[in-house]
Amino acid sequence: MTDTWLRGAYPVTPTDWPRDRLLAVAGAVLAAGPALLQYRAKPAPDPALADALKRLCDTHGVPLIINDDLELAARLGTGAHLGRDDADLAGARARLGPEAVIGVSVYDDLDRARRAEAAGASYVSFGRFFPSVTKPRATPARPDILGPARSQLSVPIAVIGGITAANASPLIARGADLLACVDGIFGAVDPGQAVRELNFLLSQT
């Protein structure tokens, strides 16, 4: 069994938007009821913007996840998402505490996913599954990895990479719990509606 609350649309912020625009759209996205919101910023997050997003998330009852910056996550009391070159998962869990949501990118690697679960990950993220505006050079993942992943893992499974309501259904059918999107939500004509459509698809299984 997975954590049933950790299921739904998973918006990930674009890295190049002006602060005011990002906060305005994030408000609409959060009002639509995603499972999580991830603040992703390259080359480094803006602590003031992270704090503003945390306040917005608290208002809407949606956990905030900080990408890559464990110290900022610890200071704000948020969750964190770790990639291949980020902090050690065991160290992150010790730093953020037993209740923090900590996700791990596992790309197309089921062994990595099993190790992440054993080390205390809250969810694992496979991808990319489709051509991605955000990471066009990311290594592709095979949709058929999700069936074995679902049968072998008890933590929620996130999927990422070019995901929209138009192409998410096959991934959901194979076991996806969290639909992580940057452009698929923030680049949509109506970002809040994009969240609702993804949530609806997940509600049908």
N, C-alpha and C positions, 0 to 999 in steps of 0.2 A: 504493500500500500504506500502511495505517496502522500505528502502533505496536501490535502485537497484544497486548502486555501491558496496554495502556491500554484495557481493555474489561471491563465488568462493572457491577455495582451501584455507585452512587456516593452514599452517604449524606451528607446535609447536616444539620448539627446544628440543632435548634430553638433559638430565641433566648431563650426565657423559662423554661427548666428550671433547677431548683436544681443546683448544682455536683455534689453527690454522686449525684443521680439520673442526670444526664447522663453522668458518668464510668462508672457501673455499666452503663448501657444501651450506651454506646459500646464497652465491653469485649466485650459479647455480639455487637454488630454487627461489630466487627473480627475476632472469632474465626470469623465466618462467611465471611470472605475477600472483602471488597469490593475494587474496583480502587483506590479512593481514599477518603479521608474529608475532608470540608470542614468547617472550624470557621467558622460564620457567627454573628455576635453583633451585635445592634443595641441601642444606638447605637454601641457600641465593644466590641471583644473584651477579655476579661480575660487579661492576660499570664500569670498563674499557672495559669489553666485551660488556656490554650493550651499551656503547658509540660507540664502533666499529660497532655493529649491527645497531645502529641508523644511522650512516653515510652510511652504505650499503643500508639500507631501503630508505633513502633520495635519494640516487643515482638512485634507481629503481622506485621511486614514490610509495612505498608500506608503509602504516602505520605500525609502530612498536607498539606492545602491551607488556607491562611488567606484568608478572604474580606476584601477591601478594605484590609487593613493591611499595606502593603509593608514597612514598617520592622520590624514584629513578625515577618513571614515571614523577613526577612533575619537577624534576631537568632537565630531558632530554627533556621535552615537548612531551611525548609520551602518548598513551592510556594506559589503565590498564585492567586487568582481575581479578575479585574478586570471591573467593570461599566462602564456608559456614562460615569460621572462619576469613575472611579477613575484611578489612575496611568497614565501613558503606557506602552504595552507595550514599546517599545524601551528606555525607562528602567528598567522592571521587569526586563527580561532582563539589562541591564547590571548591575543591582544584585544579582540573585539568581544569576546565572551561567548558563552554557550548558546545564547538566544539570537545572536546576530545572523542575518541572512548572508551567506557567503557562497557565491557562485564561482565556478571554474570553467574556463574554456577548454574543451577537450578535442575540438576540431573534428577529425574523422578517426578518432583513436579510442576504441572501446576499452582497451587496457588502461589508458589514462583515466577514463571515466570511472572504472572500477576502483582504481587507486584513490581518486578524488573522493569517492563516496566513503571508502574506508578511512580516509583521513579527516572526515567530518564536513565535507561539502554539503551545503543546503540544496543545491541543484547543480547539474552539469549542463553545459551548453555545447551542442554540436553545430557545425556549419563551417563554410557557407554552403547553402543548398541551391541558390539561384544566383545569377549575375548580380553583383552588388555595386551600387554607386559609392558606398562608403569604403568598401575594401575590394576594389576590382581585381586585385592580384592575390586575394586570399585563396588558399588551397580548397578546392571543391570537396564537399562531403557527399556521400552516397545516401539517398533516402532509405535504402534497404538496411542501413546500419541501425535504424531506429527500432526495428522489430526485435533483434537480439538485445539491444540496449534496454528496451522496455521489459523484456523477460528476465534480465539479469540484474537490473538496478531497482532499488526501492526509492531513490530520491527523484524529485521531479526532473523532467528532461526539457531543456530549452532548445529551441532551434533558431538559427539566425542566418541572414544572408539573402537579401532580395525578397523577403517574405511580404506578401500582401494577402488580403482576403480572397483574391482571385486564385492564388496558388497554394494556400496553406492547407487545404483539406487533406491531400494525400499524406502530409506530414503528421497531421492530427490522427489520421487513421492508423498510422504506424506507431503512435505512442507519444507524440509531443504534448507537453503540458503548458509550456510557456512559449509564446510567439514573439520573439525579440525583433524589433523593427526600428530602424532609424528613418530612412526615407519613406518606408511604407506607412508610417504614421505621421511624422513631422512634415513630410513632403506631400501628404495628401491634401486634396482641396478642402476637406473638412476633417482635421485630425481627430476630433472627438468621435465623429462617426466611424472613422477607421478603427478606433479602439472598440467601439460597440460591435462592429461587424466581426472583428476577430474574436471577441468574447462570445458572440452568438455562435460562431462556428464551433468553438470549444464546448459550448453548452449542449451541443447536439450529440455528443459522444459520452 
